[in-house]
C-alpha cells in the first residue's frame, strides 16, 4: 500500500512557540492531503483539506491563522501550529489521498504527531 | 453534510467468535465506504472498503456489507483473534477526497 510519513512523531514545546509538522507521501503523488486532530479515545476530526498549489480548505471552527497549512508539492504538506497553547496538545494525523479508481480516492494515514504544549 | 453513526462504541468477544460493527450514514450521495483499524498510538490502517455498486466484499476473515437503500454498512470479522483488538472506524465519502468518520468501536478479543 501507499506509504505516508510524518515528522516529528512527537514534540514537546513551551506555550507561545510555533511547531511545524511535515507530512510526506513517499511512493506516490498526493494532490490532496488531509489534516486531522484526534483526542484520546475519540474519533478523527478533520481540520482541513490541503490541495497542492492552492489554499487549504478549513473545517468550521478551525482557526486558519492558528493552524497554517502549506502544500508546496505533490508529496509534501506542512501544518504549523502557531503560538501553541496547552489546549492545542493533541495527536495530529495527516493523510494523503490516492486514486483507487476513476473519480475515487482513498486515504492513507501518516503515523501521527503527538504534540504536548507545556 | 454527511453524518456517520457507528455502533457499538465498545465490543468484547471471545476469541474465535464473530464481531459485527454497524454504521449508518445520512448523505445518499456517499458512494465510498472504507473501514480503518487503529491500534493504540498508531495510525489508522485501511483494512477493507466497498463502493456503492457492490453489496458485499470479503477479504479472508473480514467482510463488509452495504445496504444503500437503508444507508447502512457493516463490518464483519469472523474467527476473531487477540490481534484483532483495536479501535475500528467506519467512514463514508462521496466520490473522492473527503471522508466523514464514525466515532469508532473499541473491539476487545478475549483469549
Interface residues (C-beta under 8 A of the other chain):
Chain A: X1 X4 X32 X34 X41 X42 X43 X44 X46 X49 X93 X97 X99 X100 X101 X103 X104 X105 X106 X107 X108 X109 X110 X111 X112 X114
Chain B: X31 X32 X34 X36 X41 X42 X43 X44 X45 X46 X49 X51 X89 X95 X96 X97 X98 X99 X100 X101 X102 X103 X104 X106
